[in-house]
Amino acid sequence: MDRIRLRGGRPLRGSIPIGGAKNAALPLMAAALLSEGPLVLTNAPALDDTRTMAGLLAQHGLSVDHDTNARTMTLGGTATNLVAPYDLVRKMRASVLVLGPLLARYREAKVSLPGGCAIGTRPVDLHLKGLEEMGAKIDLDSGYMNATAPEGLRGAKIYFTQVSVGATENLLMAATLADGITELVNAAREPEIDDLAHCLIAMGARIEGIGTDRLRIEGVKALHGATHPIVPDRIEAGTFACAAGITGGEVLLEGAKLEHLGTVARVLREAGVEVDESPKGVIVKRLSGLRGVDVMTEPFPGFATDMQAQFMALMAVAEGASMITETIFENRFMHVPEMNRMGARINVHGSSAIVRGVSRLSGAPVMATDLRASVSLILAGLAAGGETIVNRVYHLDRGYERLEAKLAAVGADIERLPG
């Protein structure tokens, strides 16, 4: 199993290209089920998660051609298999996004519950409730969601009791082929939702309210192929912004969009990191010390839960104390014990972590537990004295393309060690 070795203490300087967003690419790929296509996605990232989704779509019967050199993905065809099996869905929660498109176009689908989980923790009940309001019949049996809509889906006014990115994406896609008008109220507003909506419009969908929490979709008989550029990855950009901040460097995030960073940019500035827009992207630099700042994760435009671990690494070496509160997902502080092994002073109390900054971290062998925890330990290693070895880095490859190469190109002492 691969590991990453790094020695900290080097300010990062230079340019880092920001790839297409993983969290945008996955629903966009699922949208290919809505039309025979072809759907051509440009700025397509080469990640383990996109490869998993490609495998899932291929077993449904779609053709998937990913030219990694041209960063272009072409998808299309007719589904010949309407079952999304456990062995594939368990690898990636976003696989549930095939449910809405399959049901809308083919009027039936059998999709494994994500990760084999029961509805409850990170539930899919909002997905199912919305589809049922659109006329679908759904039975849960042996870990699968068996969904049918013999007469097709119909428009409905759907109120989300809580903001859900995945449910918004699934129902948005399903509504494009439903009979009548669908309204999604209290819909998620993440940039990836906007990106999906713009792609669907390019395919012939009729959608209003993009960028707001109320989406109005007028169903059409069929969608067609289109070409769509995937939006830059705001989480990758935010991660490298923290890397510049934690090392006291200056980095141009090529292609990044400042408005997509939302509250993350404001919080970084409060912590002492300069974040400015430029014609080529976003420039991030730190000229003086870091200050402790309190943050709470919230749906966009609030502070992204996918940036919580990275920001905690930054706060670990800031002056003073900060409180980081996680409101989106449980069990998202698993990186804390590993950071504490490196000399951080972090105490978890329920859904909040109190971080008391230290002058410097110390290199140590640490274990990655998930995608964002993995990269937070890389960031901590960039600021630590001595050598840090991050184990189980296969998590990184789910969401970061060539991470160590991009960091090495701006001055980091980092390398991947084969397992």
C-alpha positions in Angstrom: 0.0 0.0 0.0 1.5 3.3 -1.1 2.7 5.9 1.4 3.7 9.6 1.1 6.9 10.9 2.7 7.5 14.6 3.2 9.7 16.9 5.0 8.2 20.2 6.1 9.5 23.7 6.5 9.5 24.9 2.9 7.3 27.8 1.8 5.4 26.9 -1.4 5.9 29.2 -4.4 4.7 29.0 -7.9 1.5 27.9 -9.8 -0.7 25.0 -9.3 -3.3 24.0 -12.0 -6.7 23.3 -10.5 -8.5 20.4 -12.1 -12.2 19.7 -12.8 -14.3 19.2 -9.7 -14.8 15.7 -8.5 -18.1 16.6 -6.9 -19.3 18.1 -10.2 -17.9 15.3 -12.5 -19.8 12.5 -10.7 -23.4 13.8 -11.2 -22.5 15.1 -14.7 -21.4 11.5 -15.6 -24.7 10.2 -14.2 -26.6 12.7 -16.3 -25.4 10.8 -19.4 -28.0 8.2 -18.6 -30.7 10.7 -19.5 -29.9 10.8 -23.2 -28.4 8.6 -25.8 -25.8 11.4 -26.1 -23.0 11.8 -26.7 -22.3 13.9 -23.6 -18.8 15.3 -23.9 -17.3 16.5 -20.6 -14.1 18.7 -20.8 -11.7 19.4 -18.0 -12.5 15.9 -16.7 -10.3 14.8 -13.8 -8.6 11.4 -13.7 -9.5 10.2 -10.2 -10.4 6.9 -8.6 -14.0 8.1 -8.0 -14.5 9.1 -11.7 -13.1 5.7 -12.7 -15.5 4.0 -10.3 -18.4 6.0 -11.8 -17.2 5.1 -15.3 -17.2 1.4 -14.4 -20.7 1.7 -13.0 -22.1 3.4 -16.1 -20.3 0.9 -18.3 -21.9 -2.0 -16.6 -25.3 -0.2 -17.2 -24.4 -0.4 -20.9 -23.1 3.1 -21.6 -19.9 3.7 -23.6 -17.3 5.7 -21.6 -14.2 7.0 -23.3 -11.9 9.1 -21.0 -9.0 10.7 -22.9 -6.8 11.7 -19.9 -4.3 13.5 -22.0 -7.0 15.8 -23.6 -8.9 15.7 -20.2 -12.1 14.9 -22.1 -14.7 12.3 -21.3 -17.3 11.1 -23.8 -20.3 9.2 -22.6 -23.4 7.9 -24.4 -25.6 5.0 -25.4 -28.7 3.2 -24.1 -28.7 1.4 -20.8 -29.1 -2.4 -21.2 -28.9 -3.1 -17.5 -30.9 -1.2 -14.9 -29.2 -2.7 -11.8 -26.5 -0.8 -9.9 -24.9 -3.7 -7.9 -23.6 -3.6 -4.3 -20.0 -4.4 -5.3 -19.8 -1.1 -7.3 -22.1 1.1 -5.3 -20.3 0.3 -2.0 -17.1 1.8 -3.3 -18.5 5.3 -3.6 -21.6 6.9 -2.2 -22.2 9.1 -5.2 -23.2 6.0 -7.2 -26.7 6.5 -5.9 -27.0 9.4 -8.4 -27.8 6.9 -11.1 -31.2 6.3 -9.5 -33.0 9.4 -10.6 -31.8 9.3 -14.3 -32.5 5.6 -14.7 -36.0 6.0 -13.2 -36.8 9.1 -15.3 -35.7 7.6 -18.7 -36.3 3.9 -18.3 -39.1 4.0 -15.6 -37.4 1.4 -13.4 -34.1 0.9 -11.5 -32.6 -1.4 -8.9 -29.8 0.4 -7.0 -27.9 -0.9 -3.9 -28.1 1.2 -0.8 -24.8 3.2 -0.7 -22.1 1.3 1.1 -24.7 -1.3 2.1 -25.8 1.1 4.8 -29.2 1.3 6.3 -31.2 4.6 5.9 -30.2 6.8 8.9 -26.6 7.7 8.8 -26.0 10.0 5.8 -29.4 8.9 4.7 -30.9 8.6 1.2 -34.4 9.1 2.5 -34.7 12.6 0.9 -33.9 11.1 -2.5 -36.5 8.4 -2.1 -39.2 10.7 -0.6 -38.8 13.1 -3.5 -39.0 10.4 -6.1 -42.1 9.0 -4.5 -43.7 12.4 -4.6 -43.0 12.4 -8.3 -45.0 9.1 -8.7 -42.3 6.5 -8.2 -43.0 3.3 -6.2 -39.9 2.3 -4.2 -39.4 -0.9 -2.1 -36.4 -1.6 0.0 -35.4 -5.3 -0.1 -32.1 -7.1 0.7 -30.1 -3.9 0.7 -31.5 -2.6 -2.7 -33.8 0.2 -3.7 -36.3 -1.2 -6.2 -37.9 1.7 -8.0 -40.6 1.7 -10.7 -42.6 4.4 -12.4 -44.7 2.5 -15.0 -46.4 5.7 -16.2 -43.3 7.8 -16.0 -42.5 10.5 -13.4 -44.7 13.5 -12.9 -43.9 17.0 -11.7 -44.3 17.8 -8.1 -43.5 20.5 -5.5 -40.8 19.0 -3.3 -39.7 20.6 0.0 -36.4 19.4 1.4 -36.5 19.3 5.2 -32.8 19.7 5.2 -30.3 20.8 2.5 -28.9 17.8 0.6 -26.6 18.1 -2.3 -27.1 14.5 -3.5 -30.9 14.6 -3.2 -31.0 17.9 -5.1 -28.8 16.5 -7.9 -30.8 13.2 -8.1 -34.2 14.9 -8.2 -33.0 17.7 -10.5 -31.9 15.1 -13.1 -35.1 13.1 -12.7 -37.3 16.1 -13.1 -35.9 17.0 -16.5 -37.9 14.1 -18.1 -40.9 14.2 -15.8 -44.3 15.1 -17.0 -45.1 18.7 -15.9 -43.3 21.1 -13.6 -41.2 20.2 -10.6 -40.2 22.7 -7.9 -37.3 21.9 -5.6 -37.6 24.1 -2.5 -34.7 24.5 0.0 -32.5 23.0 -2.7 -28.7 23.0 -2.3 -26.9 25.9 -3.9 -23.3 24.5 -4.3 -21.5 25.5 -7.4 -21.6 21.8 -8.5 -25.4 22.0 -8.5 -25.2 25.1 -10.8 -22.8 23.2 -13.1 -25.1 20.2 -13.4 -28.1 22.5 -14.2 -26.1 24.3 -16.9 -25.1 21.0 -18.4 -28.7 19.7 -18.4 -29.8 22.9 -20.1 -27.2 22.4 -22.8 -28.8 18.9 -23.2 -32.2 20.5 -23.7 -33.6 20.7 -20.2 -35.7 23.7 -19.0 -34.5 24.9 -15.6 -35.0 28.2 -13.8 -33.7 29.5 -10.5 -30.1 28.4 -10.9 -28.0 29.7 -7.9 -31.0 30.0 -5.6 -32.6 27.5 -3.2 -35.7 27.2 -5.4 -35.3 25.3 -8.7 -38.1 25.1 -11.2 -37.9 22.4 -13.8 -40.3 22.0 -16.7 -40.0 18.4 -18.0 -39.3 17.6 -21.6 -39.9 14.5 -23.7 -36.2 13.8 -24.3 -32.7 15.2 -23.9 -29.9 15.2 -26.4 -26.1 15.2 -26.4 -24.0 18.2 -25.5 -20.5 19.4 -24.7 -19.9 20.8 -21.2 -16.8 22.0 -19.3 -16.6 20.8 -15.7 -16.2 23.6 -13.2 -12.8 23.9 -11.4 -12.6 22.0 -8.1 -13.1 24.5 -5.3 -12.1 21.9 -2.7 -8.8 21.3 -4.4 -8.3 25.0 -4.7 -9.1 25.5 -1.0 -6.8 22.7 0.0 -3.9 24.3 -1.9 -4.8 27.7 -0.4 -4.3 26.1 3.0 -1.0 24.6 1.8 0.2 28.1 0.9 -1.0 29.5 4.2 0.5 26.8 6.4 3.9 27.1 4.8 4.0 30.9 4.5 4.2 30.8 0.8 2.6 32.3 -2.3 0.8 30.3 -4.9 -1.3 31.0 -8.0 -4.3 28.6 -8.2 -4.6 28.4 -11.9 -8.2 28.3 -13.1 -9.8 28.6 -9.6 -12.8 30.8 -9.2 -12.8 33.0 -6.1 -16.6 33.1 -5.8 -16.7 29.3 -5.6 -14.6 29.4 -2.4 -17.5 31.1 -0.6 -16.9 31.5 3.2 -13.6 29.6 2.9 -11.9 32.7 1.4 -13.3 35.0 4.0 -12.2 32.7 6.9 -8.7 32.3 5.4 -8.3 36.1 5.3 -9.4 36.4 8.9 -6.7 33.8 9.7 -4.0 36.0 8.1 -3.9 34.4 4.6 -4.3 36.8 1.7 -6.7 35.5 -1.0 -7.1 37.6 -4.2 -8.6 37.1 -7.6 -6.4 37.4 -10.6 -6.9 37.0 -14.4 -5.5 33.5 -14.2 -7.2 32.3 -11.1 -6.7 33.0 -7.4 -3.5 34.2 -5.7 -2.9 33.0 -2.1 -0.1 34.2 0.1 0.8 34.6 3.8 3.2 37.4 4.8 2.9 37.3 8.6 1.6 35.0 11.3 -1.6 33.0 11.5 -4.5 33.8 13.8 -7.0 31.4 15.3 -10.5 31.7 13.8 -13.7 29.9 14.8 -15.6 28.2 12.0 -18.8 26.1 11.6 -19.4 23.9 8.6 -22.6 24.8 6.7 -24.1 24.3 3.2 -22.8 26.6 0.5 -22.1 29.5 0.6 -21.1 28.6 4.2 -17.9 26.9 5.2 -17.6 23.6 3.3 -17.5 20.4 5.4 -14.9 19.1 2.8 -12.6 21.9 3.9 -12.9 21.3 7.7 -9.9 18.9 8.1 -7.6 21.1 6.0 -8.5 24.2 7.9 -7.9 22.4 11.2 -4.3 21.7 10.1 -3.9 25.4 9.4 -5.3 26.3 12.8 -3.0 23.8 14.5 -0.1 26.2 13.9 -2.0 29.5 14.4 -1.6 31.8 17.3 -4.3 31.5 19.9 -7.2 29.1 19.9 -10.0 28.3 17.5 -13.2 26.2 17.7 -14.2 24.2 14.6 -17.8 22.9 14.7 -18.9 20.2 12.2 -22.7 20.3 11.5 -22.9 18.3 8.2 -21.4 14.8 8.9 -20.7 12.8 12.0 -17.4 11.1 12.5 -15.5 13.7 10.6 -12.8 14.3 13.3 -10.9 11.0 12.7 -7.8 13.0 11.7 -7.6 14.6 15.1 -5.6 11.8 16.9 -3.2 11.6 14.0 -2.6 15.4 14.1 -2.1 15.2 17.8 0.6 12.6 17.2 2.4 15.4 15.3 2.3 17.7 18.3 -1.0 19.4 17.7 -3.2 20.4 20.7 -6.7 19.5 19.6 -9.6 18.3 21.9 -12.9 17.1 20.6 -16.1 17.8 22.5 -19.1 16.3 20.6 -19.4 18.1 17.3 -16.8 20.7 18.1 -13.0 20.6 18.2 -11.0 23.1 20.2 -7.6 23.8 18.5 -4.9 25.5 20.5 -2.2 26.5 18.1 1.5 25.4 18.6 4.6 27.1 17.2 5.5 24.0 15.2 4.4 20.5 14.5 6.8 17.5 14.5 7.0 14.9 11.7 5.6 11.5 12.6 4.2 8.3 11.0 0.4 8.8 10.7 -2.5 6.9 9.2 -5.1 8.4 6.8 -8.7 7.5 7.5 -10.6 9.1 4.6 -10.1 11.5 1.7 -10.1 14.9 3.4 -8.4 13.5 6.5 -5.6 12.2 4.2 -4.8 15.6 2.7 -5.1 17.4 6.1 -2.2 15.2 7.3 -0.2 16.1 4.2 -0.8 19.8 5.0 0.3 19.2 8.6 3.5 17.5 7.3 4.3 20.5 5.1 4.5 22.6 8.3 6.2 20.0 10.5 9.8 19.7 11.4 11.4 16.4 10.4 9.9 13.6 8.3 6.3 12.7 8.1 5.0 9.4 6.6 1.3 9.3 5.7 0.1 5.8 5.4 -3.0 4.5 3.5 -2.9 7.3 1.0 -5.2 5.4 -1.5 -7.9 7.7 -0.1 -6.1 10.7 -1.7 -6.5 9.2 -5.2 -10.2 9.4 -4.9 -10.3 13.1 -5.0 -6.8 14.6 -5.8 -5.1 14.1 -9.1 -1.2 14.0 -8.9 -1.3 15.7 -5.5 2.4 15.0 -4.7 3.5 16.1 -8.2 1.6 19.4 -7.9 3.1 20.1 -4.4 6.6 19.1 -5.5 6.4 21.5 -8.4 5.9 24.5 -6.1 8.8 23.5 -3.7 7.5 20.8 -1.4 9.9 18.0 -0.4 7.4 15.2 -1.0 7.4 11.8 -2.7 5.2 8.7 -3.0 6.7 5.5 -1.8 5.3 2.3 -3.4 3.7 -0.1 -1.0 
